[in-house]
Amino acid sequence: MTLQEFIHYTKPYKGNMCRVKYNDTWVKYHRVYCGFDIETTSQNEKSFMYIWQFSYMTETQECVVVKGRKWGEFIQLLEFLRKRFALR
């Protein structure tokens, strides 16, 4: 799935938040399950990323995998998730 397909496909998250105690402070977390992986290669003592993928799943949405080839696309994905979950 491309980044644009993911943005249009992903529903607003309306799941439950969980609370975890961390250093005597209660912290709220979204129940969202994610994974990230990149594939790289080396050439002339330099490394290059040639593909990345990000999997995303919530309690109400099946797992989807977003793939891209440029870091700018991944940064766009992170910005979309930040806005979607109203994160700082």
Backbone torsions as a table, in degrees:
resi	resn	phi	psi	omega
1	MET	NA	137.0	177.6
2	THR	-81.3	167.5	178.6
3	LEU	-60.0	-44.3	-179.5
4	GLN	-64.1	-39.8	176.4
5	GLU	-63.0	-40.9	179.4
6	PHE	-62.7	-44.2	-179.7
7	ILE	-60.7	-41.7	-179.5
8	HIS	-76.6	-29.9	-175.9
9	TYR	-81.3	-36.4	-171.6
10	THR	-68.9	127.5	179.0
11	LYS	-84.4	153.5	173.8
12	PRO	-59.0	139.4	-177.8
13	TYR	-78.2	123.9	178.9
14	LYS	-126.8	25.6	-178.9
15	GLY	-81.3	178.8	-179.6
16	ASN	-78.4	149.3	173.1
17	MET	-95.4	148.6	173.7
18	CYS	-110.9	155.4	179.5
19	ARG	-116.3	136.1	179.9
20	VAL	-132.0	138.0	178.3
21	LYS	-85.5	126.8	-178.1
22	TYR	-134.8	115.2	-178.6
23	ASN	50.4	52.9	178.9
24	ASP	64.0	17.0	177.8
25	THR	-128.0	136.2	176.7
26	TRP	-84.2	128.4	-178.3
27	VAL	-118.3	137.6	177.5
28	LYS	-94.7	140.1	178.5
29	TYR	-128.3	144.8	170.3
30	HIS	-78.7	143.7	176.8
31	ARG	-89.5	77.6	179.7
32	VAL	-125.7	133.7	-177.1
33	TYR	-109.5	124.8	-175.2
34	CYS	-136.8	156.0	172.8
35	GLY	-144.0	150.7	-178.3
36	PHE	-138.5	140.5	178.2
37	ASP	-149.1	144.6	173.2
38	ILE	-126.7	153.1	173.5
39	GLU	-114.9	134.9	-177.4
40	THR	-129.2	163.8	173.7
41	THR	-141.3	158.3	178.9
42	SER	-115.7	143.7	178.0
43	GLN	-153.6	125.6	-179.9
44	ASN	52.6	48.0	178.5
45	GLU	62.1	19.7	175.0
46	LYS	-123.0	145.1	178.4
47	SER	-108.5	145.5	-178.9
48	PHE	-132.0	139.2	172.3
49	MET	-88.0	130.2	179.1
50	TYR	-115.1	-12.3	172.3
51	ILE	-162.5	147.1	173.2
52	TRP	-130.0	157.6	173.7
53	GLN	-145.3	147.4	-176.1
54	PHE	-134.8	122.5	176.1
55	SER	-103.2	147.0	-171.4
56	TYR	-143.4	133.0	178.6
57	MET	-152.1	143.0	173.5
58	THR	-124.4	-179.8	178.6
59	GLU	-65.4	-24.3	-175.1
60	THR	-112.4	-1.3	-177.6
61	GLN	-131.6	133.9	-179.8
62	GLU	-65.6	164.7	-178.4
63	CYS	-69.5	132.2	174.0
64	VAL	-125.5	151.2	179.2
65	VAL	-119.9	125.5	178.5
66	VAL	-105.1	134.3	-179.7
67	LYS	-124.4	147.4	176.3
68	GLY	-153.2	169.8	-178.8
69	ARG	-120.1	-6.3	-177.2
70	LYS	-124.4	145.0	178.6
71	TRP	-62.2	-34.5	179.1
72	GLY	-58.8	-36.6	177.1
73	GLU	-65.7	-40.5	179.3
74	PHE	-66.2	-39.9	177.1
75	ILE	-63.2	-39.3	175.4
76	GLN	-61.0	-41.1	178.2
77	LEU	-61.0	-46.5	179.3
78	LEU	-62.3	-39.6	178.4
79	GLU	-65.0	-40.8	177.0
80	PHE	-60.9	-46.2	180.0
81	LEU	-64.6	-38.6	178.1
82	ARG	-60.4	-44.3	178.8
83	LYS	-70.1	-41.4	-177.0
84	ARG	-61.1	-38.2	-178.2
85	PHE	-99.6	8.1	179.0
86	ALA	52.3	50.4	179.3
87	LEU	-92.7	160.0	178.1
88	ARG	-76.8	NA	NA
